[in-house]
C-alpha cells in the first residue's frame, strides 16, 4: 500500500511509512541545515528522530538561502 502525503505543497508517494530523518537523507537534505513543519507544527531538530511520515501527512522542508 502506497503512503500518500504532501511535501512542500506537492503530492508525494512513499512505499511505506518512513522516518523523517531517512526521508531527508534519501533526498539529499542535511537535517542540520533545514527547518521542518510537520502537519502544521514546526519541529525542533531533536524531534526529527521521533517522526515517521505516514498517509495524509503534510510536510514543509525549508532550506536557508544565502545571499547579500
C-alpha positions, -999 to 999 in steps of 0.1 A, spaced: 0 0 0 14 34 -10 16 62 15 3 95 1 15 127 16 22 163 7 58 177 7 63 214 1 29 216 -15 33 187 -39 17 153 -36 43 125 -30 41 88 -25 62 65 -4 62 27 -4 58 26 34 58 48 65 92 64 65 112 80 93 116 118 87 154 116 90 155 88 64 133 107 41 156 138 43 187 117 38 172 99 8 165 133 -8 200 147 -1 189 171 26 212 177 55 189 177 86 213 201 104 205 229 79 167 228 75 136 237 92 107 212 91 70 218 97 51 186 102 13 187 100 14 225 107 38 223 136 74 235 133 97 208 147 127 212 169 157 194 154 157 170 183 122 160 174 131 149 138 141 114 150 106 108 166 86 115 134 76 88 109 59 100 78 25 83 72 -5 86 49 -21 121 48 9 139 64 18 174 53 54 183 55 73 216 46 110 214 44 128 248 43 164 253 35 182 286 42 192 307 12 224 327 13 227 360 -4 237 395 0 
